[in-house]
């Protein structure tokens, strides 16, 4: 009865009221989603989504979005037979035109913003669960980019809806397609999208707490990574200039300044945000041309070691060279990434020869215990030196210069 009123009533008011009740039922009672799918209203649902009406767009998008969870809805049929992708693409195109026409004045119509958010959420889920038809949604990329770069939104935080939904939409779409390259990197402003995303990241780094980063900021960094992957050389260089540590960051141990690159480095080891730290490490590796040596030069072996180990990549030779990312006249610490001439020197007196001997003996004993307990299976360097003939027994009356 409810579904008949929603899709068969000649009255738009009756239809929308029934759709609202249906939305609430699908949201609150998950078992009703499969019941709705079983009624076979696919054609009428997709046809109603084509309506140039924000209330209909919001309600139908919400219904379709909810049926992507816990049902056997056939998304391929919705796209191939009932033209779901065409309807979504057209609605996003309409939103982009209205946002562009509004200029610098934000659209304050609540239903306009809600309909956009719901359409973008539907787009994300359909492209996530139906990867075989992602190419059908490539026409959605230009309007999404237009709204991201030119749209004006009144939001309390940088990644509130619908901005977060616009960013998320880029994650599943084929942004490497040649058909949309001119939208991603326009000839007159090739950096416009990358700059917009980095600006959102800069503001987000100062806004969100640790508990919010995982779900909120991770998709944004993933989108930046994707934009960098397909970018022309000059855009890649611009992104790297903004996100990789600069000389000012190297006046102290990397990750301790207040810059955006330092924020990224700190969160690349954040213990409570596993997806975020993984995405950041992958971003830095991409910014380093996926080369382990360049990666260590850019972020220091301290930040790079865990990533390299987890992927079975060998430790590059420059991990122990002090001129990595520095110059012959100003080398850096390969572990911390800090300029050597900016490192704090120990204030206490140097160890005496007797203290060094005691420390060497202590380390020797420690290595033997670890080997005996099976904690490590490494040869002590002193023993190795003796076996290789590199250890010289000094006389008792030896005095160092």
C-alpha positions in Angstrom: 0.0 0.0 0.0 2.7 2.5 1.0 4.8 1.7 -2.1 1.8 2.1 -4.4 1.1 5.6 -3.0 4.8 6.5 -3.3 5.1 5.5 -6.9 1.6 5.4 -8.4 -0.2 8.3 -6.8 -1.1 11.1 -9.3 -0.6 13.6 -6.4 3.0 14.7 -5.9 2.2 15.6 -2.3 0.8 12.2 -1.6 3.7 10.6 -3.3 6.4 12.5 -1.4 4.7 11.9 1.9 4.6 8.2 1.2 8.3 8.3 0.2 9.2 10.0 3.5 7.4 7.3 5.5 9.1 4.6 3.3 12.5 6.2 3.9 12.0 6.1 7.6 10.9 2.5 7.5 13.9 1.4 5.5 16.2 3.3 7.9 14.7 2.1 11.2 13.8 -1.5 10.2 16.6 -3.0 8.1 14.5 -6.1 7.2 12.1 -3.9 5.3 14.8 -3.1 2.7 14.7 -6.6 1.2 10.9 -6.5 1.3 11.0 -3.4 -0.7 13.4 -4.8 -3.3 11.2 -7.9 -3.6 8.3 -5.7 -4.8 10.1 -5.1 -8.1 9.8 -1.3 -8.3 13.2 -0.8 -9.9 12.0 0.8 -13.1 9.7 3.3 -11.3 12.3 4.2 -8.7 15.0 5.0 -11.3 12.5 6.8 -13.5 11.4 9.0 -10.5 15.1 9.8 -9.8 15.2 11.6 -13.2 12.7 14.2 -12.0 14.2 17.7 -11.7 12.9 18.1 -8.2 15.1 18.3 -5.1 12.6 16.6 -2.8 12.2 13.6 -5.2 16.0 13.5 -5.7 16.7 13.4 -1.9 14.0 10.8 -1.1 14.7 8.4 -4.0 18.5 8.6 -3.5 18.0 7.8 0.2 15.8 4.8 -0.7 18.3 3.5 -3.2 21.2 4.2 -0.8 19.6 2.2 2.0 18.9 -0.8 -0.3 22.6 -1.1 -1.1 22.9 -2.5 2.4 21.7 -6.0 3.3 19.7 -6.8 0.1 20.2 -8.6 -3.2 19.3 -5.6 -5.3 20.8 -6.0 -8.7 22.9 -2.8 -9.3 24.0 -4.0 -12.8 20.4 -4.1 -13.9 19.6 -0.8 -12.3 22.5 0.7 -14.4 22.1 -1.2 -17.6 18.3 -1.6 -17.9 17.0 1.3 -15.8 19.7 4.0 -16.5 20.5 4.7 -12.8 24.0 6.1 -13.8 22.4 8.5 -16.3 20.0 9.8 -13.6 22.8 10.3 -11.1 25.1 12.0 -13.6 22.3 14.3 -14.7 21.4 15.3 -11.2 25.1 16.2 -10.4 25.3 18.2 -13.5 22.2 20.2 -12.5 23.7 20.8 -9.0 27.0 22.0 -10.6 25.1 24.5 -12.9 23.2 25.9 -10.0 26.3 26.3 -7.8 28.2 28.0 -10.7 25.3 30.3 -11.4 25.2 31.3 -7.7 28.8 32.5 -7.9 30.2 33.5 -4.5 26.8 33.3 -2.8 26.3 30.0 -1.0 23.0 28.2 -1.6 21.1 28.2 1.6 18.2 26.0 0.5 18.4 23.1 3.0 16.8 20.6 0.6 19.2 21.5 -2.2 22.2 20.6 0.1 20.5 17.5 1.4 19.7 16.3 -2.1 23.3 16.8 -3.2 24.7 15.0 -0.2 22.3 12.0 -0.7 23.1 11.7 -4.4 26.8 11.7 -3.7 26.4 9.1 -1.0 24.4 6.9 -3.5 27.1 7.5 -6.1 29.8 6.3 -3.7 28.0 3.2 -2.6 27.0 2.1 -6.1 30.6 2.5 -7.4 31.9 0.7 -4.4 29.6 -2.3 -4.7 29.4 -2.4 -8.5 32.9 -1.9 -9.7 32.1 -3.5 -13.1 30.1 -0.4 -14.1 32.3 2.4 -12.7 32.9 3.7 -16.2 29.2 4.5 -16.4 29.8 7.2 -13.8 32.8 8.9 -15.4 30.5 11.8 -16.6 30.0 12.6 -13.0 33.6 13.7 -12.5 33.4 17.1 -14.1 30.4 18.4 -12.1 32.0 17.0 -8.9 35.2 18.9 -9.6 33.3 22.0 -10.5 31.4 22.0 -7.2 34.6 21.2 -5.2 36.6 24.1 -6.8 33.9 26.7 -7.5 31.1 25.8 -5.1 30.6 27.9 -2.0 29.3 26.0 1.0 28.3 27.1 4.5 29.9 24.5 6.8 31.1 24.7 10.4 34.1 22.4 9.6 36.1 22.0 6.4 34.9 18.5 5.7 31.2 18.7 6.7 28.6 17.5 4.2 28.4 18.0 1.2 32.1 18.7 0.9 33.2 15.4 2.4 30.8 13.5 0.0 32.3 15.4 -3.0 35.8 14.3 -1.9 34.7 10.7 -1.3 33.1 10.5 -4.7 36.6 10.9 -6.3 37.9 7.8 -4.6 36.0 5.2 -6.7 35.7 7.0 -10.0 38.1 6.6 -13.0 39.9 9.8 -12.6 42.7 8.4 -14.8 40.3 8.5 -17.8 41.5 10.7 -20.7 38.0 12.0 -21.1 38.1 13.9 -17.8 41.8 15.0 -17.8 40.9 18.6 -18.9 38.5 18.8 -15.9 41.1 17.5 -13.4 43.9 19.7 -14.7 42.4 22.5 -16.8 44.9 24.2 -19.2 44.6 27.6 -17.6 44.6 26.5 -14.0 46.1 23.0 -13.8 46.7 23.2 -10.1 43.2 24.3 -9.1 41.9 20.9 -7.9 45.1 19.9 -6.1 45.3 23.3 -4.4 41.7 23.0 -3.3 42.2 19.6 -1.7 45.5 20.7 0.0 43.7 23.8 1.3 41.0 21.5 2.8 43.7 19.3 4.3 45.5 22.3 5.8 42.3 23.5 7.5 41.4 20.0 8.6 44.7 19.5 10.3 43.8 22.4 12.6 40.2 21.5 13.1 39.7 17.8 13.8 40.6 15.8 16.9 42.5 12.5 16.9 39.2 10.6 17.3 37.8 12.3 14.1 40.8 11.9 11.8 40.4 8.3 10.8 37.0 8.6 9.2 37.1 12.3 8.2 40.6 13.1 6.8 41.7 9.7 5.5 39.5 9.9 2.3 40.8 13.4 1.6 44.4 12.2 1.6 43.4 9.3 -0.6 41.9 11.8 -3.1 45.1 13.9 -3.1 47.1 10.7 -3.7 44.9 9.8 -6.7 45.1 13.3 -8.1 48.9 13.2 -7.8 49.1 9.8 -9.5 47.6 11.1 -12.8 48.9 14.7 -12.7 51.2 16.2 -15.2 54.8 16.9 -14.1 54.2 20.6 -13.1 51.2 19.7 -11.0 53.1 16.8 -9.3 55.9 19.2 -8.5 53.5 21.7 -7.0 51.9 19.0 -4.8 55.3 17.8 -3.6 56.4 21.4 -2.8 53.4 21.8 -0.5 53.5 18.4 1.2 57.1 17.3 1.5 59.3 18.7 4.4 61.0 22.0 3.6 64.3 23.3 4.8 62.5 25.1 7.7 61.2 21.7 8.9 64.8 20.4 9.0 66.0 22.9 11.6 64.6 20.4 14.1 63.8 16.7 14.1 61.3 16.1 11.3 57.7 16.1 12.4 58.1 18.6 15.3 57.3 21.9 13.5 53.9 23.3 13.0 53.8 22.9 9.2 51.5 20.7 7.2 54.3 18.3 6.2 55.1 17.9 9.9 51.5 17.2 10.8 51.4 14.5 8.1 54.6 12.9 9.4 53.3 12.8 13.0 50.1 11.2 11.9 52.0 8.7 9.7 52.8 7.0 13.0 49.5 7.8 14.8 48.7 4.6 16.8 44.9 5.2 17.0 44.4 5.9 13.2 45.7 2.8 11.3 44.0 3.7 8.0 45.1 7.3 8.2 48.8 6.5 8.9 48.8 3.9 6.1 47.3 6.4 3.6 49.8 9.1 4.6 52.8 6.7 4.3 51.6 5.6 0.9 51.2 9.3 -0.1 54.8 10.1 0.9 56.0 7.0 -1.0 54.1 8.2 -4.1 55.5 11.7 -3.7 59.0 10.0 -3.7 58.3 8.4 -7.1 57.9 5.1 -5.2 61.6 4.9 -4.8 62.9 3.7 -1.4 66.0 5.9 -1.5 64.1 9.1 -2.4 61.5 8.1 0.3 64.2 8.0 3.0 65.7 11.3 1.8 62.3 13.0 2.0 61.0 11.8 5.4 64.1 10.4 7.2 64.7 6.7 7.9 62.9 7.0 11.2 59.6 7.6 9.5 60.3 5.4 6.5 61.6 2.3 8.2 58.2 0.8 9.3 56.7 1.3 5.8 59.7 -0.2 4.0 59.7 -3.2 6.4 56.0 -3.9 6.0 56.4 -4.1 2.3 59.6 -6.2 2.3 61.6 -3.4 0.7 65.4 -3.4 1.5 67.0 -0.6 3.5 68.5 1.8 0.9 72.1 2.7 1.3 71.4 6.4 1.9 69.7 5.4 5.2 73.2 5.8 6.8 74.5 8.7 4.7 74.5 12.1 6.2 74.1 14.0 3.0 70.6 12.7 2.2 68.3 15.6 1.3 71.0 18.0 2.3 73.9 19.4 0.5 77.6 18.6 0.7 77.9 21.9 2.8 74.9 21.1 5.0 74.3 17.4 5.5 71.3 16.0 7.4 70.9 13.2 9.9 69.6 10.3 7.8 67.5 9.0 10.7 65.8 12.2 11.9 66.0 14.3 8.8 67.4 17.2 10.8 70.3 19.3 9.6 73.4 18.1 11.4 74.5 21.6 12.3 71.1 22.2 14.0 71.3 19.1 16.3 71.8 19.7 20.0 75.1 18.5 21.2 75.5 16.6 24.5 76.3 19.0 27.3 78.0 16.4 29.6 81.7 15.5 29.4 82.8 12.8 26.9 83.1 9.2 28.1 86.5 8.2 29.3 88.2 5.1 27.8 87.3 3.1 30.9 83.6 4.1 30.6 83.6 3.1 26.9 85.1 -0.3 27.8 82.5 -0.9 30.4 79.7 0.1 28.0 81.1 -2.3 25.4 81.2 -5.1 27.9 77.6 -4.4 29.0 76.4 -4.5 25.4 78.3 -7.7 24.7 76.6 -9.4 27.6 73.2 -8.0 26.5 73.7 -9.5 23.0 74.7 -12.8 24.4 71.6 -13.0 26.6 69.3 -12.0 23.7 70.8 -14.7 21.5 70.6 -17.3 24.3 66.9 -16.5 24.9 66.0 -16.6 21.2 64.9 -12.9 21.2 67.3 -12.2 18.3 69.5 -14.2 16.0 72.1 -11.7 15.2 75.9 -12.0 15.6 77.5 -9.5 18.0 79.5 -7.0 15.9 82.6 -7.4 18.2 82.7 -11.1 17.7 82.2 -10.6 13.9 85.2 -8.2 14.0 87.4 -10.7 15.8 86.5 -13.5 13.3 87.2 -11.2 10.3 90.6 -10.1 11.7 89.5 -6.5 12.2 89.9 -6.6 16.0 93.3 -5.6 17.4 94.5 -6.5 20.9 96.1 -3.4 22.3 99.0 -3.6 24.9 98.3 -2.6 28.5 100.4 0.5 28.2 98.5 1.8 25.1 97.5 5.5 25.2 95.2 7.1 22.7 96.4 10.2 20.9 
